[in-house]
Amino acid sequence: MSYPTQVLKAGENFAGCPGIRRAAESLRAGELVAIPTETVYGLAANALDEQAVGRIFAVKGRPADNPLIVHISEMAELEKLTMRVPESALRLAKRYWPGPLTMVLPSREDVVPSLTRAGLSTVAVRMPAHPVARALIAAAGLPLAAPSANLSGKPSPTTAAHCFADLNGLIPFILDGGPCGVGVESTVVDMTGETPRLLRPGAVTPEMIKDELGELILDPAIYSEPDPQSPVASPGMRHKHYAPKAKVAILKGDWQSCKAFMALKKTQGAMALVFEEELSGCPLPALSLGPQAEPETHARALFACLRELDERGAERVYARCPQSDGMGLAVYNRLIRAAGFEEITVDS
């Protein structure tokens, strides 16, 4: 079905906002709506309606073995979706909800459709901090499944314009709540085992989780491609994600070595993704992620930069390797997947 996609502005009076009201009506009718969150824009549907969830997979071209995150607006909704909530999960929720944290918990399989869970016995849940997202969930009276509002595999959208570029004609409404403040998807933590396991890094960093719980296992899939035969408990673990049309490689090494390497790669369509301090001296046409010491800025800039590389016709992109701790780990995780796990170590 083709739609004349409309972009609805979310005003400051969220409870009485016509855009939120129309979006909520559309969701209750089983339609899809692109919505703002603090992380990235999500393609939302009623998480408990298998037909509506199926439209998410169809519109995005998303593999059916990739589970969806269910978004809620109140803690009371968590009990309706899950069999049990460990004390450690309640501690994380108290400290970091609303916010960019998703927890994987045992699902009520008679409540949450199999397609939403990708056939798993668990469900991934988060409570977004964006006021428009929470107002919409409350207005719809539904938990919302909402993966990134882009075509599968492309860079995630951080503005309503990004959603429109990917989904125009495929969904009835895009709810415009302004640019996303975080810029990368939520942290995902599996809370079903004895020790919490980080499945996807985000703005709630490993250090922050350890500060609250004392221990955390980092899943190897954060850094490398997992076994294609193993089921995945979180979005963003197996399939190639976040990629522009260009072939991307991450360069590991000091700036002088990276600059010398790039100077040898000056061919038509070659571009670079570097830190702000390196922009003027870069031998290739380049975009900036922001100052090297500001991983939060890198996160906000990353997906917009990857989309701009497409707009500029880049064919090969060499990206500077971000730091691999704190918020930098989230940026690295997205970049390594955009690069199809290609890293090049350069030496002086």
C-alpha positions in Angstrom: 0.0 0.0 0.0 1.3 3.5 -0.9 0.6 6.5 1.4 0.9 10.3 1.0 3.2 10.4 3.9 2.6 13.5 6.2 5.0 15.0 8.6 3.2 16.1 11.8 4.8 18.6 14.1 4.7 17.8 17.8 4.0 21.0 19.7 4.9 21.8 23.3 1.4 21.0 24.6 1.9 17.2 24.2 -1.4 16.2 25.9 -3.4 18.3 23.5 -1.1 18.1 20.4 -3.1 17.3 17.3 -0.1 15.5 15.7 0.2 13.2 18.7 -3.5 12.6 18.7 -3.6 11.7 15.0 -0.5 9.5 15.3 -2.1 7.7 18.3 -5.3 7.0 16.3 -3.2 5.6 13.4 -1.3 3.3 15.8 -4.6 2.0 17.3 -5.8 1.3 13.8 -2.8 -1.0 13.2 -0.8 1.5 11.1 2.9 2.5 11.4 4.2 5.9 12.5 7.7 7.2 12.6 8.3 8.7 16.0 11.1 10.6 17.8 13.0 9.2 20.7 16.1 10.6 22.4 18.2 7.9 20.6 17.0 7.7 17.0 13.7 7.9 15.3 11.6 4.7 15.6 9.2 3.0 13.2 6.4 2.4 15.7 3.5 -0.1 15.7 1.3 -1.7 18.3 3.8 -4.3 19.8 0.9 -6.6 20.7 -0.6 -6.7 17.2 1.2 -9.3 15.1 -0.2 -8.0 11.9 1.0 -4.4 12.7 4.4 -5.7 13.7 4.6 -7.7 10.5 4.2 -4.4 8.6 7.3 -3.1 10.3 9.3 -6.0 9.0 7.8 -5.6 5.5 8.3 -1.9 5.2 11.9 -1.9 6.5 12.9 -5.1 4.7 14.0 -6.3 8.2 15.0 -10.0 8.7 12.4 -11.8 10.8 15.1 -13.2 13.2 15.9 -9.7 14.4 13.8 -9.0 17.6 12.1 -5.7 18.2 12.3 -3.4 21.3 9.0 -2.7 23.0 8.6 0.9 24.3 6.5 1.7 27.4 5.7 4.9 29.2 5.0 3.6 32.7 6.6 1.0 35.0 3.2 -0.7 35.4 3.4 -1.8 31.7 6.5 -3.8 32.4 4.7 -6.3 34.5 2.2 -6.9 31.7 5.0 -7.8 29.2 7.3 -9.9 31.4 7.2 -13.0 33.5 9.5 -11.6 36.1 11.7 -8.6 36.7 14.9 -9.3 38.7 15.8 -7.0 41.5 18.9 -5.9 39.5 16.7 -4.9 36.6 14.5 -2.8 38.9 17.7 -1.1 40.1 18.7 -0.2 36.6 15.2 1.0 35.8 15.1 3.2 38.8 18.4 4.8 37.9 18.3 5.0 34.1 14.6 5.0 33.1 13.2 7.0 31.4 16.3 6.9 29.2 18.4 5.1 26.5 18.5 1.7 28.2 16.8 -1.5 27.0 16.6 -4.6 29.2 16.0 -8.1 27.9 13.7 -10.0 30.2 11.6 -13.2 30.3 8.5 -12.6 28.2 4.9 -13.3 28.7 4.7 -15.3 25.5 0.9 -15.3 25.6 0.9 -11.5 25.6 3.9 -10.5 23.4 3.6 -11.9 19.8 6.3 -14.3 18.6 7.1 -12.0 15.7 7.9 -9.1 18.1 10.2 -11.4 20.0 11.7 -13.0 16.9 10.5 -16.4 18.3 12.6 -16.0 21.5 11.3 -16.5 25.1 12.5 -13.0 26.0 11.3 -9.5 25.3 13.4 -6.3 25.0 11.8 -3.4 26.8 12.7 0.3 27.3 11.1 3.5 28.6 12.2 6.3 26.3 13.0 9.7 27.8 11.8 11.8 24.8 8.6 13.6 25.9 6.9 13.2 22.6 7.5 9.4 22.5 6.2 9.0 26.0 3.2 11.2 25.4 2.4 9.2 22.2 2.6 5.9 24.0 0.3 7.2 26.7 -2.1 8.6 24.2 -2.2 5.4 22.2 -2.6 3.3 25.3 -0.3 0.7 23.7 3.3 -0.6 24.1 5.0 0.3 20.9 7.5 -1.9 19.0 9.8 0.7 17.4 13.0 -0.2 15.6 14.9 2.5 13.7 12.7 4.3 11.1 14.9 3.6 8.1 15.2 0.9 5.5 17.0 -2.1 7.0 20.8 -1.8 6.9 20.9 2.0 6.1 22.1 4.6 8.6 19.6 5.2 11.4 17.5 8.4 11.2 18.1 11.2 13.7 15.8 13.7 12.1 12.3 13.6 10.6 13.9 14.5 7.3 15.9 11.3 7.4 12.7 9.3 8.0 11.0 11.0 5.1 13.9 10.2 2.8 13.6 6.5 3.5 9.9 6.0 4.1 8.0 8.5 2.1 5.0 6.7 0.5 5.4 3.7 2.8 3.8 5.0 6.1 1.0 7.5 6.7 2.7 9.7 9.3 6.1 10.9 10.6 5.9 12.7 14.0 8.5 15.4 14.0 10.0 16.0 17.5 13.2 17.6 16.4 16.8 16.2 16.2 17.6 13.2 18.5 19.7 14.2 21.4 21.7 11.0 21.8 22.1 9.9 18.2 22.7 6.2 18.5 20.4 3.4 19.5 19.8 2.4 23.1 22.1 0.3 25.3 20.8 -3.3 25.4 21.5 -5.4 28.5 20.4 -9.1 28.9 19.0 -9.4 32.4 18.0 -13.1 32.2 21.2 -14.7 33.5 23.0 -14.6 36.8 25.3 -11.8 35.5 24.0 -8.9 33.3 25.3 -9.1 29.8 25.8 -6.1 27.5 24.5 -6.9 24.0 24.7 -3.5 22.5 26.5 -0.4 23.8 24.8 3.0 24.0 24.6 6.2 26.1 24.1 4.1 29.3 27.7 3.0 29.2 29.3 -0.2 30.7 30.9 1.9 33.3 27.5 3.3 34.4 25.9 -0.1 34.6 28.9 -1.5 36.6 28.6 1.5 38.9 25.0 0.4 39.8 25.3 -3.4 39.7 29.0 -4.0 40.3 29.4 -6.5 37.4 28.7 -6.8 33.7 29.7 -9.2 30.9 30.5 -7.7 27.5 29.2 -9.9 24.7 31.8 -10.6 22.1 29.3 -9.5 19.4 29.9 -5.9 20.5 33.3 -6.1 18.7 32.9 -8.8 16.1 30.3 -10.6 14.0 28.6 -13.4 15.9 28.0 -16.9 14.7 25.3 -16.7 12.0 23.7 -19.9 13.2 23.1 -18.6 16.7 19.9 -16.7 17.7 20.4 -13.1 18.7 18.7 -11.6 21.7 19.0 -8.0 20.6 18.8 -5.8 17.5 22.1 -4.7 16.0 24.0 -7.9 16.8 24.2 -10.0 13.6 23.2 -8.3 10.4 25.1 -5.5 8.7 23.7 -2.3 10.0 24.0 1.5 9.7 25.8 1.4 6.4 25.9 4.0 3.6 26.2 2.9 0.0 29.9 3.4 0.1 32.3 0.7 1.3 33.6 1.7 4.7 36.8 0.7 6.5 37.9 1.8 10.0 41.5 3.0 10.2 43.3 2.1 13.5 46.5 4.1 14.2 47.8 7.6 15.0 46.7 10.5 12.9 50.0 10.8 11.0 49.9 7.2 10.0 46.2 7.4 9.0 46.9 10.6 7.0 49.8 9.0 5.1 47.6 6.0 4.3 44.8 8.2 3.1 47.2 10.1 0.8 47.8 6.9 -1.1 44.0 6.3 -1.6 43.2 9.5 -3.4 40.9 8.1 -6.1 37.6 9.2 -7.4 34.9 8.6 -4.8 37.3 8.2 -1.8 36.3 10.2 1.3 37.2 10.2 5.0 35.4 10.5 8.3 37.8 12.2 10.7 37.9 14.2 13.9 37.4 18.0 13.8 41.1 18.8 14.5 42.1 16.6 11.5 39.7 18.1 9.0 41.9 20.8 7.5 44.9 18.5 7.1 43.0 15.5 5.6 44.3 14.5 2.2 40.8 13.2 1.2 37.5 15.1 1.0 36.2 14.6 4.6 33.4 15.0 7.1 34.0 15.7 10.8 32.6 13.6 13.7 33.5 16.5 16.0 36.4 17.1 18.4 38.3 13.9 19.2 37.7 14.1 22.9 33.9 14.3 22.6 32.4 10.9 22.0 28.9 12.2 22.7 29.3 14.6 19.8 30.5 11.7 17.6 27.3 9.8 18.5 25.1 12.7 17.5 27.0 13.2 14.2 27.6 9.7 13.1 24.5 8.7 11.2 24.0 12.1 9.7 27.6 11.9 8.4 27.0 8.5 6.9 23.9 9.8 5.1 25.8 12.8 3.8 28.5 10.6 2.4 25.8 9.0 0.3 24.6 12.4 -0.8 28.1 13.4 -1.8 28.6 10.2 -3.9 31.2 8.6 -1.8 32.3 5.1 -3.0 35.0 4.3 -0.4 35.2 5.8 3.1 38.1 5.6 5.5 36.9 6.3 9.1 39.1 7.2 12.0 38.7 4.7 14.9 36.9 6.2 17.9 37.9 5.4 21.5 36.5 2.0 22.7 35.3 2.9 26.2 32.4 4.9 27.6 30.2 6.4 24.9 33.0 5.8 22.4 32.2 2.1 22.5 28.8 2.8 21.2 30.2 4.8 18.3 32.8 2.1 17.5 30.1 -0.6 17.6 28.0 1.2 15.0 31.0 2.0 12.8 32.4 -1.5 12.8 29.0 -2.8 11.6 28.7 0.0 9.0 32.2 -1.2 7.8 31.1 -4.8 7.6 33.8 -5.5 10.3 36.7 -4.2 8.0 39.4 -2.7 10.1 42.8 -1.6 8.7 45.7 -1.1 11.1 48.2 1.5 9.8 51.7 2.1 11.2 54.1 4.9 10.8 
